[in-house]
Amino acid sequence: MTLQTTTDAVSDSQTHPQQDEMSHSDKALSERAAAKAFRRILPFIFICYVVSYLDRTNVSFAALGMNADLGITAEQFGFGAGMFFIGYFLFEIPSNLAMQKIGARIWIARIMISWGLISMATAFVTGPTSFAIARFCLGMAEAGFTPGIYLFFTYWFPGSWRAKITAAFLVGIPVANIIGSPISGILMQLTGHEHIRNWQWLLMLEGLPAVLLGLLCLIFLDDRPAQARWLDMQEKHLLQRRLDVEQRQIAAKHGADMKDALRNPLLWLLAFINFCGIVGSIGVGLWMPQIIKQLGVSHTTTGFLAALPYICGALSMLLWARRANASAHRIRWISGALLIAAVSLACSALVSLAFIKMVALCLTVSGILAFQASFWALPTGFLTGNAAAGGLAIIVSVGNLGGFFGPSLIGYVRQMSGGFMWALLSVSVVLLIGALAVATVRDPYRSSE
C-alpha cells in the first residue's frame, strides 16, 4: 500500500475515525503476525548486517599487514578508511528514496552484491590513493543499507516492536566483531601465496558472503506483509491495517513529506547526536586492533582480545535497550550510555596497565553499543512516509560523517603526538558532547502519550 500524504491522513482519520480502532482480538492477531515476521525476517537481516559491518571494518585488521606492504602512514590510513563514510554520506538519501520506489527486496540485494564485489576488489589496492578510492566506492555501494533496513522495519513492525527489533538488529555490530575479529586475526597469520598477501586473502574471503547473501535476498525477502506467502490472509490484512493506522497518526502529527522532516529540529539534533556516537564507534573500532597490538601480542591474540569488548557490548546493548524502553525516562538512559563511553575511553587513554586498558575499552564499546540500541527507536516515533525514507537517511548519512571524522582525527592526532593517548582523549570529548546533546531531546513517544 502507498503511504498517504499529511492532508489525506488527517482527512481520512477525521472522516473514518472508526477505522483507527481495532478490537482486542484483531490486535492480538496482528501481534501474532508481527511475531511470525520477527522470527522469519530478523535472523536473515541480522546475518546481512553482520556481514555488512564486517566488510566495513575488516580493513582494521588488514592494516596490520597492508600499511607496511603499501607504505601507508597512520594519517593516510585514517583518511582512507574514513572515505568509506564520505561515499556513504553522498549516496545515502538517493539510495533510500530509490528503495522506497523500487522495493526493499531488489534494492537490498543490489546493495549487498555491489558492496561484496568492491570489498573483494579492495584486496588489489596499490597505495594510499587507490585505498582511499576503494573505500569511497565501498561506501557508495553500501549507502542506504542501514537506513533502508530501518525503513523496511516500518513496513513490517508496529511501533511497539521497533525498540525490540532495532536492538536485536544492532546486536549485529558486536557479533560481527566477536566473530570477525578472531577470524581476521587467524587469516592474518596466513603465509599466503607468493603473489597474494595475508591481508589480501582476508579482504577477498570476507567479501564473498555479501554477494551470496545478496542473491538470497531476492528469494527470501518480501517487501510488504501483503506479499508474504507465509502469512494467512487475515494476518496480512490486520498487520497491514495496524501499520497503516500508526502511519496515519504519525503523518497527522508530524507530516509525511520530506519537507516536513527537514523542518523538524529534532531530525537535525538526532543527526548530530548520531554523528558523535559514530565518531566513537568507528574511530575506536577501526583503530582497536592497532591499539591492542601495541600491547605486544600476536595477530591471533589481537583478534581474540579485540572481540572481548564486543562480547560485553552485545550483552549490555540488549539489557540497556530493554531498560531504556521500559523506563519513563528513556532519554536519561540514552545519554547515560554515551557518558559511560566517554569516561571509559578517557580512562583507556590515560592508563598504561594492559588489564585496566582492556576493561576500559570494554566499557567504552559497551556504552557506545548501548547508546545505539536505545537511540534508534527515537526517529520512527516522528517519521513516516517520504519523511521516514529521507529523514532516516539524513540521520544516518550525517551521522556517518563521524565515520570519516573519527578515524581521521585519531590518525592525525596519533601522527602528531606519536601515540594514542591524545587521540583517544579527543574522541572521548566528542562522546561527552553527544551525551549532553541527548539530554536536551524530548522523547517523541512519551510526548505523544
LUMFI-761247 format. One record per residue (C-alpha): residue number from 0; x, y, z; residue in three letters. Coordinates in Angstrom, 3 decimals. Each point is the difference from the previous one (the first is absolute). Last residue first. Layout:
SITE  num         u         v         w  residu
SITE  NUM         X         Y         Z     ALA
...
This chain:
SITE  num         u         v         w  residu
SITE  448     1.047     9.985    25.050     GLU
SITE  447     1.610     1.809    -2.899     SER
SITE  446     2.736     1.551     2.109     SER
SITE  445     1.021    -3.426     1.295     ARG
SITE  444     0.531    -1.413    -3.475     TYR
SITE  443     1.799     3.062    -1.376     PRO
SITE  442     2.441     0.066     2.998     ASP
SITE  441     1.027     3.632     0.436     ARG
SITE  440     3.722     0.383    -0.688     VAL
SITE  439     2.196     2.375     2.064     THR
SITE  438     1.774    -2.822     1.883     ALA
SITE  437     1.043    -1.500    -3.320     VAL
SITE  436     2.131     3.106    -0.698     ALA
SITE  435     1.890    -0.445     3.289     LEU
SITE  434     0.834    -3.612    -0.882     ALA
SITE  433     1.137     1.062    -3.483     GLY
SITE  432     2.340     2.608     1.458     ILE
SITE  431     1.475    -2.698     2.255     LEU
SITE  430     0.506    -2.293    -3.000     LEU
SITE  429     1.877     2.791    -1.818     VAL
SITE  428     2.199     0.519     3.084     VAL
SITE  427     0.762    -3.744     0.102     SER
SITE  426     1.179     0.218    -3.623     VAL
SITE  425     2.594     2.612     0.903     SER
SITE  424     1.159    -2.056     2.992     LEU
SITE  423     0.513    -2.958    -2.331     LEU
SITE  422     2.305     1.996    -2.265     ALA
SITE  421     1.812     1.588     2.929     TRP
SITE  420     0.962    -3.424     1.376     MET
SITE  419     0.513    -1.923    -3.262     PHE
SITE  418     3.650     0.752    -0.639     GLY
SITE  417     2.550     2.032    -1.986     GLY
SITE  416    -1.681     3.344     0.662     SER
SITE  415    -0.349     1.253    -3.587     MET
SITE  414    -0.515    -3.412    -1.612     GLN
SITE  413    -2.408    -1.030     2.762     ARG
SITE  412    -1.910     3.254    -0.335     VAL
SITE  411    -0.403    -0.470    -3.760     TYR
SITE  410    -0.932    -3.689     0.117     GLY
SITE  409    -2.438     0.469     2.896     ILE
SITE  408    -1.683     2.955    -1.712     LEU
SITE  407    -0.163    -1.802    -3.348     SER
SITE  406    -1.521    -3.106     1.615     PRO
SITE  405    -2.671     2.120     1.751     GLY
SITE  404    -0.734     2.570    -2.748     PHE
SITE  403    -0.760    -2.481    -2.758     PHE
SITE  402    -2.294    -2.197     2.073     GLY
SITE  401    -1.355     3.176     1.580     GLY
SITE  400    -1.188     0.906    -3.479     LEU
SITE  399    -2.135    -3.071     0.601     ASN
SITE  398    -2.260     2.012     2.265     GLY
SITE  397    -0.871     2.342    -2.845     VAL
SITE  396    -0.798    -3.060    -2.126     SER
SITE  395    -1.908    -1.909     2.697     VAL
SITE  394    -2.148     2.924     1.163     ILE
SITE  393    -0.541     1.169    -3.582     ILE
SITE  392    -0.939    -3.494    -1.208     ALA
SITE  391    -2.492    -0.360     2.837     LEU
SITE  390    -1.550     3.314    -1.015     GLY
SITE  389    -0.161    -0.801    -3.714     GLY
SITE  388    -1.836    -3.313     0.224     ALA
SITE  387    -1.855     0.960     3.174     ALA
SITE  386    -1.130     3.390    -1.349     ALA
SITE  385    -1.007    -1.726    -3.230     ASN
SITE  384    -2.522    -1.965     2.080     GLY
SITE  383     0.510     0.095     3.775     THR
SITE  382     2.204     1.756     2.543     LEU
SITE  381    -0.875     1.063     3.575     PHE
SITE  380     0.472    -3.084     2.200     GLY
SITE  379     1.999    -1.646    -2.781     THR
SITE  378     2.920     2.264     0.937     PRO
SITE  377     0.154    -1.043     3.713     LEU
SITE  376     0.396    -3.812    -0.077     ALA
SITE  375     3.462     0.452    -1.444     TRP
SITE  374     1.409     1.547     3.181     PHE
SITE  373    -0.448    -2.954     2.363     SER
SITE  372     2.069    -2.557    -1.931     ALA
SITE  371     2.503     2.665    -1.038     GLN
SITE  370     0.569     1.212     3.562     PHE
SITE  369     0.479    -3.535     1.329     ALA
SITE  368     2.521    -0.536    -2.814     LEU
SITE  367     1.989     3.107     0.960     ILE
SITE  366    -0.049    -0.826     3.713     GLY
SITE  365     1.052    -3.617    -0.522     SER
SITE  364     2.807     1.094    -2.343     VAL
SITE  363     1.377     2.376     2.614     THR
SITE  362    -0.502    -2.452     2.869     LEU
SITE  361     1.977    -2.672    -1.845     CYS
SITE  360     2.685     2.547    -0.887     LEU
SITE  359     0.292     0.908     3.696     ALA
SITE  358     0.335    -3.665     0.963     VAL
SITE  357     2.692    -0.438    -2.674     MET
SITE  356     1.949     3.014     1.275     LYS
SITE  355    -0.291    -1.290     3.563     ILE
SITE  354     1.530    -3.340    -1.006     PHE
SITE  353     2.774     1.558    -2.108     ALA
SITE  352     1.225     2.436     2.672     LEU
SITE  351     0.773     3.281    -1.795     SER
SITE  350    -2.913     2.155     1.120     VAL
SITE  349    -0.864     3.413    -1.469     LEU
SITE  348    -1.530    -0.944    -3.350     ALA
SITE  347    -2.089    -2.859     1.381     SER
SITE  346    -1.289     2.356     2.713     CYS
SITE  345    -1.089     2.571    -2.594     ALA
SITE  344    -1.804    -2.772    -1.881     LEU
SITE  343    -1.799    -1.010     3.195     SER
SITE  342    -1.180     3.553     0.725     VAL
SITE  341    -1.381     0.503    -3.518     ALA
SITE  340    -1.625    -3.433    -0.213     ALA
SITE  339    -1.723     0.402     3.377     ILE
SITE  338    -1.315     3.403    -1.128     LEU
SITE  337    -1.253    -1.508    -3.254     LEU
SITE  336    -2.033    -2.591     1.943     ALA
SITE  335    -1.272     2.641     2.427     GLY
SITE  334    -1.457     2.069    -2.835     SER
SITE  333    -2.035    -2.952    -1.285     ILE
SITE  332    -1.107    -0.981     3.506     TRP
SITE  331    -0.955     3.566     0.894     ARG
SITE  330    -1.998     0.268    -3.229     ILE
SITE  329    -2.119    -3.056     0.877     ARG
SITE  328    -1.353     1.655     3.164     HIS
SITE  327    -3.346    -1.782     0.463     ALA
SITE  326     2.029    -3.194    -0.244     SER
SITE  325    -1.081    -3.132    -1.838     ALA
SITE  324     1.818     0.953    -3.210     ASN
SITE  323     3.155     0.933     1.910     ALA
SITE  322     0.001    -3.235     2.010     ARG
SITE  321    -0.369    -2.149    -3.103     ARG
SITE  320     2.564     2.047    -1.938     ALA
SITE  319     2.514    -0.318     2.869     TRP
SITE  318    -0.395    -3.769     0.293     LEU
SITE  317     0.363    -0.556    -3.744     LEU
SITE  316     2.864     2.489    -0.369     MET
SITE  315     1.865    -1.295     3.052     SER
SITE  314     0.140    -3.619    -1.099     LEU
SITE  313     1.279     0.712    -3.493     ALA
SITE  312     2.394     2.635     1.346     GLY
SITE  311     1.725    -2.411     2.381     CYS
SITE  310     0.622    -2.389    -2.877     ILE
SITE  309     0.988     3.028    -2.066     TYR
SITE  308     2.676     1.071     2.457     PRO
SITE  307     1.431    -3.563    -0.035     LEU
SITE  306     0.256    -0.399    -3.791     ALA
SITE  305     3.119     2.184    -0.276     ALA
SITE  304     1.746    -2.352     2.452     LEU
SITE  303    -0.689    -2.981    -2.282     PHE
SITE  302     1.303     1.743    -3.103     GLY
SITE  301     3.034     1.454     1.785     THR
SITE  300     0.852    -3.497     1.203     THR
SITE  299    -0.005    -1.213    -3.620     THR
SITE  298     2.111     2.931    -1.205     HIS
SITE  297     2.514    -0.577     2.805     SER
SITE  296     0.282     2.079     3.198     VAL
SITE  295     2.279     2.908     0.948     GLY
SITE  294    -2.503     2.305     1.720     LEU
SITE  293     0.356     2.248    -3.064     GLN
SITE  292    -2.101    -2.547    -1.892     LYS
SITE  291    -2.959     1.019     2.183     ILE
SITE  290     0.017     3.587    -1.299     ILE
SITE  289     0.616    -1.235    -3.559     GLN
SITE  288    -2.947    -2.402     0.236     PRO
SITE  287    -2.142     2.778     1.564     MET
SITE  286     0.606     2.598    -2.734     TRP
SITE  285    -3.020    -0.709    -2.184     LEU
SITE  284    -2.297    -0.634     2.965     GLY
SITE  283     1.093     3.031     2.027     VAL
SITE  282    -0.689     2.450    -2.808     GLY
SITE  281    -2.991    -1.943    -1.278     ILE
SITE  280    -1.933    -0.013     3.260     SER
SITE  279     1.363     3.208     1.492     GLY
SITE  278    -0.538     2.265    -2.997     VAL
SITE  277    -3.154    -2.043    -0.574     ILE
SITE  276    -1.532     1.177     3.273     GLY
SITE  275     0.792     3.653    -0.672     CYS
SITE  274    -1.535    -0.154    -3.485     PHE
SITE  273    -3.093    -1.756     1.366     ASN
SITE  272    -0.459     2.923     2.383     ILE
SITE  271     0.310     2.434    -2.907     PHE
SITE  270    -2.578    -1.913    -2.060     ALA
SITE  269    -2.318    -0.151     3.029     LEU
SITE  268     0.211     3.791     0.338     LEU
SITE  267    -0.640     0.409    -3.704     TRP
SITE  266    -3.173    -2.092     0.064     LEU
SITE  265    -1.178     1.596     3.255     LEU
SITE  264     0.047     3.420    -1.668     PRO
SITE  263    -2.875    -1.086    -2.321     ASN
SITE  262    -0.040     2.085    -3.173     ARG
SITE  261     1.900    -2.628    -2.001     LEU
SITE  260    -2.428    -2.720     1.082     ALA
SITE  259    -3.025     1.985    -1.142     ASP
SITE  258     1.721     0.761    -3.312     LYS
SITE  257     0.476    -3.722    -0.576     MET
SITE  256    -3.730    -0.562     0.243     ASP
SITE  255    -1.877    -2.030     2.617     ALA
SITE  254    -0.987     2.653     2.503     GLY
SITE  253     0.654     0.136     3.768     HIS
SITE  252    -3.411    -0.400     1.647     LYS
SITE  251    -2.240    -1.231    -2.804     ALA
SITE  250     2.858    -1.988    -1.553     ALA
SITE  249     0.672    -1.794     3.298     ILE
SITE  248    -3.681    -0.905     0.344     GLN
SITE  247    -0.250    -1.112    -3.619     ARG
SITE  246     3.121    -2.154     0.465     GLN
SITE  245    -1.467    -1.689     3.061     GLU
SITE  244    -3.283    -0.775    -1.778     VAL
SITE  243     1.815    -1.350    -3.058     ASP
SITE  242     2.120    -2.330     2.161     LEU
SITE  241    -3.091    -1.346     1.751     ARG
SITE  240    -1.744    -0.575    -3.324     ARG
SITE  239     3.042    -1.780    -1.425     GLN
SITE  238     0.144    -2.343     2.995     LEU
SITE  237    -3.741    -0.596    -0.170     LEU
SITE  236    -0.104    -0.762    -3.724     HIS
SITE  235     3.072    -2.220    -0.162     LYS
SITE  234    -1.066    -1.974     3.068     GLU
SITE  233    -3.493    -0.492    -1.452     GLN
SITE  232     1.376    -1.190    -3.341     MET
SITE  231     2.421    -2.537     1.493     ASP
SITE  230     3.669     0.912     0.406     LEU
SITE  229     2.803    -2.161    -1.513     TRP
SITE  228    -0.838     1.137    -3.557     ARG
SITE  227     1.089     3.525     0.889     ALA
SITE  226    -0.964     2.514    -2.707     GLN
SITE  225    -2.673     1.823     2.029     ALA
SITE  224     2.449     0.281     2.925     PRO
SITE  223     2.256     2.291    -2.059     ARG
SITE  222     3.252    -0.155    -1.990     ASP
SITE  221     0.556    -3.740     0.350     ASP
SITE  220     3.487    -1.436     0.627     LEU
SITE  219     1.300    -3.555    -0.537     PHE
SITE  218     0.510    -0.585    -3.715     ILE
SITE  217     1.413     3.323    -1.213     LEU
SITE  216     1.821     0.416     3.305     CYS
SITE  215     1.811    -3.306    -0.691     LEU
SITE  214     1.961     1.645    -2.831     LEU
SITE  213     1.165     2.730     2.359     GLY
SITE  212     0.974    -2.651     2.541     LEU
SITE  211     2.389    -1.576    -2.531     LEU
SITE  210     1.583     3.335    -0.908     VAL
SITE  209     0.369     0.993     3.658     ALA
SITE  208     1.580    -3.379     0.816     PRO
SITE  207     2.873     0.664    -2.489     LEU
SITE  206     1.434     3.113     1.648     GLY
SITE  205     1.549    -1.839     2.968     GLU
SITE  204     2.032    -2.336    -2.206     LEU
SITE  203     1.309     2.769    -2.249     MET
SITE  202     0.911     2.457     2.757     LEU
SITE  201     1.779    -2.566     2.188     LEU
SITE  200     1.839    -1.639    -2.902     TRP
SITE  199     1.345     3.444    -0.894     GLN
SITE  198     1.103     0.601     3.599     TRP
SITE  197     1.966    -3.259    -0.097     ASN
SITE  196     1.885     0.963    -3.171     ARG
SITE  195    -0.674    -1.421    -3.461     ILE
SITE  194     2.884    -0.236    -2.489     HIS
SITE  193     2.096    -2.735     1.615     GLU
SITE  192    -3.121    -1.489     1.530     HIS
SITE  191    -0.972     0.513     3.604     GLY
SITE  190     1.980    -0.236     3.233     THR
SITE  189    -3.303     0.030     1.831     LEU
SITE  188     0.207     1.581     3.457     GLN
SITE  187    -2.215     2.896    -1.127     MET
SITE  186    -2.733    -2.545    -0.642     LEU
SITE  185     0.127    -0.954     3.688     ILE
SITE  184    -0.386     3.605     1.125     GLY
SITE  183    -2.844     0.551    -2.454     SER
SITE  182    -1.787    -3.088     1.300     ILE
SITE  181     0.534     1.098     3.613     PRO
SITE  180    -1.290     3.533    -0.772     SER
SITE  179    -2.842    -1.051    -2.280     GLY
SITE  178    -2.050    -2.106     2.357     ILE
SITE  177    -0.032     2.296     3.023     ILE
SITE  176     0.337     3.033    -2.275     ASN
SITE  175    -2.981    -0.871    -2.164     ALA
SITE  174    -1.867    -1.080     3.148     VAL
SITE  173     0.673     3.407     1.575     PRO
SITE  172    -1.565     1.850    -2.947     ILE
SITE  171    -2.674    -2.615    -0.772     GLY
SITE  170    -1.507     0.722     3.420     VAL
SITE  169    -1.408     2.940    -1.936     LEU
SITE  168    -2.795    -2.143    -1.427     PHE
SITE  167    -1.109    -1.245     3.425     ALA
SITE  166    -0.028     3.584     1.305     ALA
SITE  165    -1.988     1.182    -3.012     THR
SITE  164    -2.408    -2.945     0.303     ILE
SITE  163    -0.789     0.712     3.639     LYS
SITE  162    -0.138     3.786    -0.301     ALA
SITE  161    -2.269    -0.203    -3.048     ARG
SITE  160    -2.518    -2.590     1.247     TRP
SITE  159    -2.418     2.376     1.777     SER
SITE  158     0.164     2.238    -3.073     GLY
SITE  157    -1.517    -2.626    -2.267     PRO
SITE  156     2.301    -2.223    -2.114     PHE
SITE  155     0.001    -0.829    -3.712     TRP
SITE  154     0.221     3.081    -2.208     TYR
SITE  153     1.670     1.983     2.819     THR
SITE  152     2.684    -2.741     0.140     PHE
SITE  151     0.822     0.612    -3.664     PHE
SITE  150     0.710     3.652     0.829     LEU
SITE  149     2.506    -1.066     2.677     TYR
SITE  148     1.470    -2.471    -2.516     ILE
SITE  147     0.305     2.751    -2.595     GLY
SITE  146     1.629     2.254     2.587     PRO
SITE  145     2.694    -2.695     0.406     THR
SITE  144     0.373    -0.977    -3.666     PHE
SITE  143    -0.348     3.428    -1.602     GLY
SITE  142     3.607     0.440    -0.944     ALA
SITE  141     1.800    -3.357    -0.350     GLU
SITE  140     1.131     0.639    -3.577     ALA
SITE  139     1.065     3.624     0.613     MET
SITE  138     1.804    -1.028     3.177     GLY
SITE  137     1.902    -2.709    -1.883     LEU
SITE  136     0.815     2.502    -2.764     CYS
SITE  135     1.482     2.412     2.549     PHE
SITE  134     2.015    -2.839     1.579     ARG
SITE  133     1.376    -1.007    -3.392     ALA
SITE  132     0.942     3.611    -0.793     ILE
SITE  131     1.799     0.382     3.358     ALA
SITE  130     1.955    -3.222    -0.582     PHE
SITE  129     0.835     1.078    -3.571     SER
SITE  128     1.504     3.197     1.392     THR
SITE  127     1.798    -1.584     2.974     PRO
SITE  126     1.730    -2.686    -2.079     GLY
SITE  125    -0.396    -3.036    -2.244     THR
SITE  124    -3.589    -1.124     0.535     VAL
SITE  123    -0.668    -3.603    -1.062     PHE
SITE  122    -1.716    -1.325     3.128     ALA
SITE  121    -2.516     2.851    -0.311     THR
SITE  120    -1.547    -2.021    -2.869     ALA
SITE  119    -1.546    -2.400     2.525     MET
SITE  118    -1.735     2.888     1.781     SER
SITE  117    -1.125     1.333    -3.392     ILE
SITE  116    -1.636    -3.327    -0.899     LEU
SITE  115    -1.705    -0.305     3.381     GLY
SITE  114    -1.184     3.629    -0.140     TRP
SITE  113    -1.660    -0.568    -3.379     SER
SITE  112    -1.737    -3.248     0.983     ILE
SITE  111    -1.252     1.392     3.305     MET
SITE  110    -1.433     3.245    -1.373     ILE
SITE  109    -1.733    -1.656    -2.936     ARG
SITE  108    -1.612    -2.610     2.286     ALA
SITE  107    -1.185     2.787     2.338     ILE
SITE  106    -1.538     1.723    -3.041     TRP
SITE  105    -1.798    -3.034    -1.393     ILE
SITE  104    -1.634    -1.074     3.265     ARG
SITE  103    -0.579     3.502     1.390     ALA
SITE  102    -2.115     1.292    -2.864     GLY
SITE  101     0.673     2.161    -3.059     ILE
SITE  100    -1.698     3.216     1.191     LYS
SITE   99     0.858    -0.095     3.718     GLN
SITE   98     3.404    -1.448    -0.815     MET
SITE   97     0.756     2.895    -2.333     ALA
SITE   96    -0.768     2.477     2.808     LEU
SITE   95     2.453    -1.864     2.233     ASN
SITE   94     2.718    -0.021    -2.654     SER
SITE   93    -0.428     3.679    -0.863     PRO
SITE   92     0.293     0.855     3.738     ILE
SITE   91     3.120    -2.049     0.703     GLU
SITE   90     2.018     0.769    -3.165     PHE
SITE   89     2.120     2.925     1.177     LEU
SITE   88     0.330    -1.151     3.620     PHE
SITE   87     1.000    -3.582    -0.829     TYR
SITE   86     2.676     1.201    -2.408     GLY
SITE   85     1.291     2.323     2.721     ILE
SITE   84    -0.320    -2.840     2.502     PHE
SITE   83     2.306    -2.346    -1.891     PHE
SITE   82     2.485     2.865    -0.231     MET
SITE   81     0.676    -0.595     3.720     GLY
SITE   80     2.254    -2.963    -0.698     ALA
SITE   79     2.049     2.151    -2.386     GLY
SITE   78     0.382     2.897     2.437     PHE
SITE   77     0.917    -2.201     2.956     GLY
SITE   76     2.366    -2.058    -2.159     PHE
SITE   75     1.670     3.101    -1.420     GLN
SITE   74     0.513     1.463     3.496     GLU
SITE   73     1.472    -3.260     1.311     ALA
SITE   72     2.301    -0.283    -3.025     THR
SITE   71    -0.543    -2.323    -2.992     ILE
SITE   70     3.215    -1.473    -1.426     GLY
SITE   69    -1.774    -2.695    -2.019     LEU
SITE   68     1.379    -3.090     1.745     ASP
SITE   67     0.251     1.714     3.402     ALA
SITE   66    -3.565     1.314    -0.076     ASN
SITE   65    -1.376    -3.244    -1.425     MET
SITE   64     1.312    -2.287     2.733     GLY
SITE   63    -1.681     1.223     3.204     LEU
SITE   62    -2.277     2.111    -2.209     ALA
SITE   61    -1.908    -3.125    -1.047     ALA
SITE   60    -1.191    -0.182     3.597     PHE
SITE   59    -1.630     3.453    -0.061     SER
SITE   58    -1.017    -0.688    -3.615     VAL
SITE   57    -2.431    -2.536     1.430     ASN
SITE   56    -2.154     2.966     1.096     THR
SITE   55    -2.333     0.692    -2.951     ARG
SITE   54    -0.205    -3.634    -1.089     ASP
SITE   53    -0.713    -1.255     3.518     LEU
SITE   52    -2.758     2.556     0.462     TYR
SITE   51    -1.691    -1.116    -3.203     SER
SITE   50     0.437    -3.691     0.832     VAL
SITE   49    -1.585     0.408     3.430     VAL
SITE   48    -2.760     2.073    -1.588     TYR
SITE   47    -0.845    -2.741    -2.498     CYS
SITE   46    -0.055    -2.585     2.793     ILE
SITE   45    -2.431     2.185     1.974     PHE
SITE   44    -2.208     0.503    -3.056     ILE
SITE   43    -0.313    -3.798    -0.283     PHE
SITE   42    -0.654    -0.555     3.710     PRO
SITE   41    -2.434     2.970     0.174     LEU
SITE   40    -2.319    -0.898    -2.852     ILE
SITE   39    -1.449    -3.375     0.994     ARG
SITE   38    -0.284     0.183     3.773     ARG
SITE   37    -1.005     3.662    -0.011     PHE
SITE   36    -2.549    -0.560    -2.767     ALA
SITE   35    -1.613    -2.768     2.029     LYS
SITE   34    -0.085     2.312     3.028     ALA
SITE   33    -1.549     2.770    -2.112     ALA
SITE   32    -2.722    -2.431    -1.163     ALA
SITE   31    -0.719    -1.017     3.586     ARG
SITE   30    -0.193     3.652     1.021     GLU
SITE   29    -2.442     0.615    -2.867     SER
SITE   28    -2.098    -2.855     1.388     LEU
SITE   27     0.004     1.556     3.467     ALA
SITE   26    -0.992     3.345    -1.532     LYS
SITE   25    -2.917    -1.638    -1.759     ASP
SITE   24    -1.092    -1.775     3.212     SER
SITE   23     0.140     3.209     2.048     HIS
SITE   22    -2.000     1.860    -2.595     SER
SITE   21     1.715     2.552    -2.184     MET
SITE   20    -0.976     3.666    -0.242     GLU
SITE   19     1.549     2.212    -2.656     ASP
SITE   18    -2.731    -0.884    -2.472     GLN
SITE   17    -2.560     1.485     2.417     GLN
SITE   16     1.508     3.426    -0.540     PRO
SITE   15    -1.125    -0.045    -3.643     HIS
SITE   14    -0.497     3.622    -1.049     THR
SITE   13     2.450     1.560     2.451     GLN
SITE   12     2.653    -2.683    -0.421     SER
SITE   11    -0.379     0.175    -3.766     ASP
SITE   10     0.159     3.796    -0.048     SER
SITE    9     3.189     0.030     2.065     VAL
SITE    8     1.698    -2.746    -1.977     ALA
SITE    7    -0.950     1.458    -3.357     ASP
SITE    6     1.415     3.376     0.992     THR
SITE    5     3.208    -1.517     1.405     THR
SITE    4     0.600    -2.086    -3.085     THR
SITE    3    -0.985    -3.620    -0.143     GLN
SITE    2     2.371    -2.958    -0.105     LEU
SITE    1    -0.394    -2.356    -2.909     THR
SITE    0    -1.185    -3.539     0.666     MET
